[in-house]
Structures are given as structure tokens and as C-alpha cells.
Amino acid sequence: MFKRPPLLSAASAADFLHLQSASVEFRKVSKNYGETSVLREIDLTIAAGEVVAICGPSGSGKSTLIRLINQLETLSDGDIFIDGKSTRALNNRTLRRLRSRIGFVFQQFNLYAHLTAEQNITLSLTHVHGWKREAAHQQALALLARVGLADKAQHYPAQLSGGQQQRVAIARALASSPQIILFDEPTSALDPEMIGEVLQVMKDLAHSGITMIVVTHEMQFAREIADRVVFIDGGAILEQAAPAQFFRSPQHPRARRFLQKVLDPLHAGAES
């Protein structure tokens, strides 16, 4: 009788100190909260260096999808492979390694109010990643310059606009030189005038070699910057396509209704 070879556990097989290929693959991934199904058997492969926009209505499971990647949420079923390695059963040490390779930018900035912009960046470098104070200081200054905030290093969050705070948050997410960066609706908490400055920073990051997975309602970013648009509703992927194809001729009826409401809200009610 055929016997399967023993499977190596992710904890012993995976070494996430450096990813050979910063790819992400969902295999039959499901997420439930009690009896409520949030994601249903998601199959999705994202290549190293690819920029993918995740779009869909509120409550469709978009944010949950990316929070599963670095295990801010736990899987109910299936597996997520990063760099070709299973992340289903990581021990604490290996999970810390994985998270050092993945940056995360939240909707609400999540900056420490009592720390300066520079200190918000250096904190994890010195306390989690073991960097020397001077090296962390230089890294923070370089990253603040990269996001256009070189003159704001000693400012506290309350002294910064919403767009500036989110740019500090992006700099913080880049601090450990991650190979994958996740954005969870990074402009949703911003005033309209501040959205452009954050999107410009994201545009500069795109195609720099880092893998970007962006949950967004910013259709201009999805259209102009992303390599691929993934449309989710009801916890399932209904369509994925290159931006030009998705915005010109979406195939799924739900995607067509979504785009009409987002791109032409004044006339969307007439269709429904």
C-alpha cells in the first residue's frame, strides 16, 4: 500500500530570514467567525514583485484576506504559502521571522502618540529586530526622506496631518526592509486633499521589487499602478484581471455593478 512521505512541519522547514521569492499563494483558504463564513476556499497566487489591488464592497472579506498573510487573523481551513513554504503551523520564532519579511500599513496609522516620527520607526528596529541605536536612527532618517518627511523626524503624530502620519506609518512598515508589504485601505481615513500624497509614495514603491498587496477603494491606483485587480464579494474571488481589462470590460455581473457604483455613483441608482 502506498505510503505518503512524512510532511515537514512549517516550523522546521521554513526559514523566513530572507525570502528567495517573495511570492504568496492561497490554497483553499477559508475563514469563519463562528457560523459566519467570511472567506470561502480562496485560491490566489501573487508573484514576487507583483502589485495586486484587492477591490470589492465593504464586508466582502478583503481586509481579512491580507490579515491572514502575517497571521493577524488565524486560518479556519486551507494554507498560505510564502516563498513556497507553508505557514500553517509556525512556531513563535518562525512567525517572528516571517513578520520581519512582511510590512503592514493599517487604515488608522496606529502611531504611538508619545513618540516622534523617528522614534515610531526606530522602536521595532531596536526592541524587536536587535538593531543598534545609531543604525536604527540612520534607517529612520533615510526612510522619512524616502516618503518626503525628512524635516518631520522630531514631530509627534499630533503635529502631523493625516497624510503625513500615514506616510510615517509606511516608513515604519519599510523599516526592516520587508520583501512583502500589505496595505489595508491606507487612504480610507484621510481627507480627500491628503490622499494624493500617500498614493504617490505607494506609486514610488510599486515595481521596486517589493511585493505589494493593496486593499483599496482608490480605483485610480488600481487602474494605473496595479499589475492585477482581484475583485472579491461575499468571501469569494469573483474576478481577476489586468487593470485595463477589468475597468474596460469586467466579466462578472457583480463586478460591473460595483464599478458603476464606484465610478458613476450619481447614476448607479438608476440601474438598481
Contacts in CASP RR format, 6 or more apart in sequence:
PFRMAT RR
TARGET T0000
AUTHOR 0000-0000-0000
METHOD contacts of the structure
MODEL  1
MFKRPPLLSAASAADFLHLQSASVEFRKVSKNYGETSVLREIDLTIAAGE
VVAICGPSGSGKSTLIRLINQLETLSDGDIFIDGKSTRALNNRTLRRLRS
RIGFVFQQFNLYAHLTAEQNITLSLTHVHGWKREAAHQQALALLARVGLA
DKAQHYPAQLSGGQQQRVAIARALASSPQIILFDEPTSALDPEMIGEVLQ
VMKDLAHSGITMIVVTHEMQFAREIADRVVFIDGGAILEQAAPAQFFRSP
QHPRARRFLQKVLDPLHAGAES
9 89 0 8 1.000
10 85 0 8 1.000
10 86 0 8 1.000
10 87 0 8 1.000
10 88 0 8 1.000
10 89 0 8 1.000
10 90 0 8 1.000
10 94 0 8 1.000
11 89 0 8 1.000
11 90 0 8 1.000
11 91 0 8 1.000
11 93 0 8 1.000
11 94 0 8 1.000
13 85 0 8 1.000
13 86 0 8 1.000
14 83 0 8 1.000
14 85 0 8 1.000
14 86 0 8 1.000
14 87 0 8 1.000
14 90 0 8 1.000
14 94 0 8 1.000
14 98 0 8 1.000
15 94 0 8 1.000
15 97 0 8 1.000
16 82 0 8 1.000
16 83 0 8 1.000
16 85 0 8 1.000
16 94 0 8 1.000
16 97 0 8 1.000
16 98 0 8 1.000
16 100 0 8 1.000
16 101 0 8 1.000
17 97 0 8 1.000
17 100 0 8 1.000
17 101 0 8 1.000
18 101 0 8 1.000
18 179 0 8 1.000
19 48 0 8 1.000
19 82 0 8 1.000
19 83 0 8 1.000
19 101 0 8 1.000
19 179 0 8 1.000
19 180 0 8 1.000
20 83 0 8 1.000
21 48 0 8 1.000
21 83 0 8 1.000
21 84 0 8 1.000
22 48 0 8 1.000
22 49 0 8 1.000
22 82 0 8 1.000
22 83 0 8 1.000
22 101 0 8 1.000
22 179 0 8 1.000
22 180 0 8 1.000
22 210 0 8 1.000
22 211 0 8 1.000
23 45 0 8 1.000
23 46 0 8 1.000
23 47 0 8 1.000
23 48 0 8 1.000
23 81 0 8 1.000
23 82 0 8 1.000
23 83 0 8 1.000
23 84 0 8 1.000
23 211 0 8 1.000
24 44 0 8 1.000
24 45 0 8 1.000
24 46 0 8 1.000
24 69 0 8 1.000
24 80 0 8 1.000
24 81 0 8 1.000
24 82 0 8 1.000
24 180 0 8 1.000
24 211 0 8 1.000
24 213 0 8 1.000
25 44 0 8 1.000
25 45 0 8 1.000
25 46 0 8 1.000
25 80 0 8 1.000
25 81 0 8 1.000
25 82 0 8 1.000
25 84 0 8 1.000
26 42 0 8 1.000
26 43 0 8 1.000
26 44 0 8 1.000
26 45 0 8 1.000
26 65 0 8 1.000
26 80 0 8 1.000
27 43 0 8 1.000
27 78 0 8 1.000
27 79 0 8 1.000
27 80 0 8 1.000
27 81 0 8 1.000
28 41 0 8 1.000
28 42 0 8 1.000
28 43 0 8 1.000
28 77 0 8 1.000
28 78 0 8 1.000
28 79 0 8 1.000
29 39 0 8 1.000
29 41 0 8 1.000
29 42 0 8 1.000
29 43 0 8 1.000
29 65 0 8 1.000
29 68 0 8 1.000
29 75 0 8 1.000
29 77 0 8 1.000
29 78 0 8 1.000
29 79 0 8 1.000
29 80 0 8 1.000
30 37 0 8 1.000
30 39 0 8 1.000
30 40 0 8 1.000
30 41 0 8 1.000
30 42 0 8 1.000
30 75 0 8 1.000
30 76 0 8 1.000
30 77 0 8 1.000
30 78 0 8 1.000
31 37 0 8 1.000
31 38 0 8 1.000
31 39 0 8 1.000
31 64 0 8 1.000
31 68 0 8 1.000
31 73 0 8 1.000
31 75 0 8 1.000
31 76 0 8 1.000
32 38 0 8 1.000
32 76 0 8 1.000
37 235 0 8 1.000
38 61 0 8 1.000
38 64 0 8 1.000
38 235 0 8 1.000
39 61 0 8 1.000
39 64 0 8 1.000
39 65 0 8 1.000
39 68 0 8 1.000
39 235 0 8 1.000
39 236 0 8 1.000
40 234 0 8 1.000
40 235 0 8 1.000
40 236 0 8 1.000
41 77 0 8 1.000
41 236 0 8 1.000
42 65 0 8 1.000
42 235 0 8 1.000
42 236 0 8 1.000
42 237 0 8 1.000
43 237 0 8 1.000
44 230 0 8 1.000
44 237 0 8 1.000
44 240 0 8 1.000
46 52 0 8 1.000
46 211 0 8 1.000
46 213 0 8 1.000
47 211 0 8 1.000
48 179 0 8 1.000
48 209 0 8 1.000
48 211 0 8 1.000
49 207 0 8 1.000
49 209 0 8 1.000
49 210 0 8 1.000
49 211 0 8 1.000
49 212 0 8 1.000
50 211 0 8 1.000
50 212 0 8 1.000
50 227 0 8 1.000
50 228 0 8 1.000
51 206 0 8 1.000
51 207 0 8 1.000
51 211 0 8 1.000
51 212 0 8 1.000
51 214 0 8 1.000
51 225 0 8 1.000
51 226 0 8 1.000
51 227 0 8 1.000
51 228 0 8 1.000
52 212 0 8 1.000
52 213 0 8 1.000
52 214 0 8 1.000
52 226 0 8 1.000
52 227 0 8 1.000
52 228 0 8 1.000
52 229 0 8 1.000
52 230 0 8 1.000
53 214 0 8 1.000
53 216 0 8 1.000
53 221 0 8 1.000
53 222 0 8 1.000
53 225 0 8 1.000
53 226 0 8 1.000
53 228 0 8 1.000
53 229 0 8 1.000
53 230 0 8 1.000
53 243 0 8 1.000
54 62 0 8 1.000
54 65 0 8 1.000
54 66 0 8 1.000
54 213 0 8 1.000
54 214 0 8 1.000
54 215 0 8 1.000
54 216 0 8 1.000
54 230 0 8 1.000
54 232 0 8 1.000
55 62 0 8 1.000
55 216 0 8 1.000
55 217 0 8 1.000
55 219 0 8 1.000
55 222 0 8 1.000
55 229 0 8 1.000
55 230 0 8 1.000
55 231 0 8 1.000
55 232 0 8 1.000
55 258 0 8 1.000
56 62 0 8 1.000
56 217 0 8 1.000
56 231 0 8 1.000
56 232 0 8 1.000
56 233 0 8 1.000
56 258 0 8 1.000
57 233 0 8 1.000
57 258 0 8 1.000
59 234 0 8 1.000
60 232 0 8 1.000
60 233 0 8 1.000
60 234 0 8 1.000
60 235 0 8 1.000
61 232 0 8 1.000
61 234 0 8 1.000
61 235 0 8 1.000
62 215 0 8 1.000
62 232 0 8 1.000
63 184 0 8 1.000
63 185 0 8 1.000
63 215 0 8 1.000
64 73 0 8 1.000
65 215 0 8 1.000
65 232 0 8 1.000
66 182 0 8 1.000
66 183 0 8 1.000
66 184 0 8 1.000
66 213 0 8 1.000
66 215 0 8 1.000
67 73 0 8 1.000
67 184 0 8 1.000
68 74 0 8 1.000
68 75 0 8 1.000
68 80 0 8 1.000
69 80 0 8 1.000
69 82 0 8 1.000
69 102 0 8 1.000
69 180 0 8 1.000
69 182 0 8 1.000
69 213 0 8 1.000
70 98 0 8 1.000
70 99 0 8 1.000
70 102 0 8 1.000
70 103 0 8 1.000
70 104 0 8 1.000
70 182 0 8 1.000
71 87 0 8 1.000
71 90 0 8 1.000
71 95 0 8 1.000
71 98 0 8 1.000
71 99 0 8 1.000
72 104 0 8 1.000
75 88 0 8 1.000
78 88 0 8 1.000
79 86 0 8 1.000
79 87 0 8 1.000
79 88 0 8 1.000
80 86 0 8 1.000
80 87 0 8 1.000
80 88 0 8 1.000
81 87 0 8 1.000
82 98 0 8 1.000
82 101 0 8 1.000
82 102 0 8 1.000
82 180 0 8 1.000
87 98 0 8 1.000
90 98 0 8 1.000
96 128 0 8 1.000
100 128 0 8 1.000
100 129 0 8 1.000
100 176 0 8 1.000
100 178 0 8 1.000
101 176 0 8 1.000
101 178 0 8 1.000
101 179 0 8 1.000
101 180 0 8 1.000
102 178 0 8 1.000
102 179 0 8 1.000
102 180 0 8 1.000
102 181 0 8 1.000
102 182 0 8 1.000
103 173 0 8 1.000
103 174 0 8 1.000
103 176 0 8 1.000
103 178 0 8 1.000
103 180 0 8 1.000
103 181 0 8 1.000
103 182 0 8 1.000
104 173 0 8 1.000
104 181 0 8 1.000
104 182 0 8 1.000
104 184 0 8 1.000
105 166 0 8 1.000
105 169 0 8 1.000
105 170 0 8 1.000
105 173 0 8 1.000
105 181 0 8 1.000
105 182 0 8 1.000
105 183 0 8 1.000
105 184 0 8 1.000
105 186 0 8 1.000
106 169 0 8 1.000
106 184 0 8 1.000
106 186 0 8 1.000
107 184 0 8 1.000
107 185 0 8 1.000
107 186 0 8 1.000
107 188 0 8 1.000
107 189 0 8 1.000
108 189 0 8 1.000
109 157 0 8 1.000
109 162 0 8 1.000
109 165 0 8 1.000
109 166 0 8 1.000
109 168 0 8 1.000
109 169 0 8 1.000
109 189 0 8 1.000
110 169 0 8 1.000
111 117 0 8 1.000
111 120 0 8 1.000
111 157 0 8 1.000
111 165 0 8 1.000
111 168 0 8 1.000
111 169 0 8 1.000
111 172 0 8 1.000
112 119 0 8 1.000
112 120 0 8 1.000
112 123 0 8 1.000
112 157 0 8 1.000
113 156 0 8 1.000
113 157 0 8 1.000
113 158 0 8 1.000
114 156 0 8 1.000
115 123 0 8 1.000
115 156 0 8 1.000
116 153 0 8 1.000
116 154 0 8 1.000
116 155 0 8 1.000
116 156 0 8 1.000
117 140 0 8 1.000
117 144 0 8 1.000
117 149 0 8 1.000
117 152 0 8 1.000
117 153 0 8 1.000
117 154 0 8 1.000
117 155 0 8 1.000
117 156 0 8 1.000
117 157 0 8 1.000
117 160 0 8 1.000
117 168 0 8 1.000
117 171 0 8 1.000
118 137 0 8 1.000
118 140 0 8 1.000
118 141 0 8 1.000
118 144 0 8 1.000
118 153 0 8 1.000
118 154 0 8 1.000
120 157 0 8 1.000
120 168 0 8 1.000
120 172 0 8 1.000
121 136 0 8 1.000
121 139 0 8 1.000
121 140 0 8 1.000
121 143 0 8 1.000
121 144 0 8 1.000
121 168 0 8 1.000
121 171 0 8 1.000
121 172 0 8 1.000
121 175 0 8 1.000
122 131 0 8 1.000
122 133 0 8 1.000
122 136 0 8 1.000
122 137 0 8 1.000
122 139 0 8 1.000
122 140 0 8 1.000
122 175 0 8 1.000
124 172 0 8 1.000
124 175 0 8 1.000
124 176 0 8 1.000
125 131 0 8 1.000
125 135 0 8 1.000
125 136 0 8 1.000
125 139 0 8 1.000
125 140 0 8 1.000
125 175 0 8 1.000
125 176 0 8 1.000
126 132 0 8 1.000
126 133 0 8 1.000
126 136 0 8 1.000
129 176 0 8 1.000
131 139 0 8 1.000
139 175 0 8 1.000
140 153 0 8 1.000
140 171 0 8 1.000
140 175 0 8 1.000
141 150 0 8 1.000
141 153 0 8 1.000
143 171 0 8 1.000
143 172 0 8 1.000
143 174 0 8 1.000
143 175 0 8 1.000
144 150 0 8 1.000
144 152 0 8 1.000
144 153 0 8 1.000
144 168 0 8 1.000
144 171 0 8 1.000
146 171 0 8 1.000
146 174 0 8 1.000
146 204 0 8 1.000
147 167 0 8 1.000
147 168 0 8 1.000
147 170 0 8 1.000
147 171 0 8 1.000
147 201 0 8 1.000
148 167 0 8 1.000
148 201 0 8 1.000
149 164 0 8 1.000
149 167 0 8 1.000
149 168 0 8 1.000
149 171 0 8 1.000
152 159 0 8 1.000
152 160 0 8 1.000
152 164 0 8 1.000
152 168 0 8 1.000
157 165 0 8 1.000
157 168 0 8 1.000
160 168 0 8 1.000
161 194 0 8 1.000
162 189 0 8 1.000
162 190 0 8 1.000
162 191 0 8 1.000
162 194 0 8 1.000
163 190 0 8 1.000
163 194 0 8 1.000
163 197 0 8 1.000
163 198 0 8 1.000
164 197 0 8 1.000
166 186 0 8 1.000
166 187 0 8 1.000
166 189 0 8 1.000
166 190 0 8 1.000
166 194 0 8 1.000
166 198 0 8 1.000
167 197 0 8 1.000
167 198 0 8 1.000
167 201 0 8 1.000
169 186 0 8 1.000
170 186 0 8 1.000
170 198 0 8 1.000
170 201 0 8 1.000
170 202 0 8 1.000
170 205 0 8 1.000
173 181 0 8 1.000
174 181 0 8 1.000
174 205 0 8 1.000
178 210 0 8 1.000
179 210 0 8 1.000
179 211 0 8 1.000
180 210 0 8 1.000
180 211 0 8 1.000
180 212 0 8 1.000
180 213 0 8 1.000
181 205 0 8 1.000
181 210 0 8 1.000
181 211 0 8 1.000
181 212 0 8 1.000
181 213 0 8 1.000
182 213 0 8 1.000
182 214 0 8 1.000
183 202 0 8 1.000
183 212 0 8 1.000
183 213 0 8 1.000
183 214 0 8 1.000
183 215 0 8 1.000
183 216 0 8 1.000
184 215 0 8 1.000
185 215 0 8 1.000
185 216 0 8 1.000
185 217 0 8 1.000
186 198 0 8 1.000
186 202 0 8 1.000
186 214 0 8 1.000
186 216 0 8 1.000
187 194 0 8 1.000
187 195 0 8 1.000
187 196 0 8 1.000
187 198 0 8 1.000
187 199 0 8 1.000
187 216 0 8 1.000
187 217 0 8 1.000
187 218 0 8 1.000
188 217 0 8 1.000
190 198 0 8 1.000
195 218 0 8 1.000
199 218 0 8 1.000
199 220 0 8 1.000
199 221 0 8 1.000
202 212 0 8 1.000
202 214 0 8 1.000
202 221 0 8 1.000
202 225 0 8 1.000
203 221 0 8 1.000
203 224 0 8 1.000
203 225 0 8 1.000
205 212 0 8 1.000
206 212 0 8 1.000
206 225 0 8 1.000
206 226 0 8 1.000
214 221 0 8 1.000
214 222 0 8 1.000
214 226 0 8 1.000
216 222 0 8 1.000
217 262 0 8 1.000
219 247 0 8 1.000
219 259 0 8 1.000
219 262 0 8 1.000
219 263 0 8 1.000
222 229 0 8 1.000
222 243 0 8 1.000
222 246 0 8 1.000
222 247 0 8 1.000
223 243 0 8 1.000
223 244 0 8 1.000
223 247 0 8 1.000
224 243 0 8 1.000
226 243 0 8 1.000
227 242 0 8 1.000
227 243 0 8 1.000
228 240 0 8 1.000
228 241 0 8 1.000
228 242 0 8 1.000
228 243 0 8 1.000
229 240 0 8 1.000
229 241 0 8 1.000
229 242 0 8 1.000
229 243 0 8 1.000
229 246 0 8 1.000
229 247 0 8 1.000
230 237 0 8 1.000
230 239 0 8 1.000
230 240 0 8 1.000
231 237 0 8 1.000
231 238 0 8 1.000
231 239 0 8 1.000
231 240 0 8 1.000
231 246 0 8 1.000
231 250 0 8 1.000
231 252 0 8 1.000
231 254 0 8 1.000
231 255 0 8 1.000
231 258 0 8 1.000
232 238 0 8 1.000
233 254 0 8 1.000
233 258 0 8 1.000
238 252 0 8 1.000
238 254 0 8 1.000
238 255 0 8 1.000
239 246 0 8 1.000
239 250 0 8 1.000
239 251 0 8 1.000
239 252 0 8 1.000
239 255 0 8 1.000
241 250 0 8 1.000
241 251 0 8 1.000
246 255 0 8 1.000
247 259 0 8 1.000
250 256 0 8 1.000
250 259 0 8 1.000
257 268 0 8 1.000
257 271 0 8 1.000
257 272 0 8 1.000
260 267 0 8 1.000
260 268 0 8 1.000
260 271 0 8 1.000
261 268 0 8 1.000
261 269 0 8 1.000
END
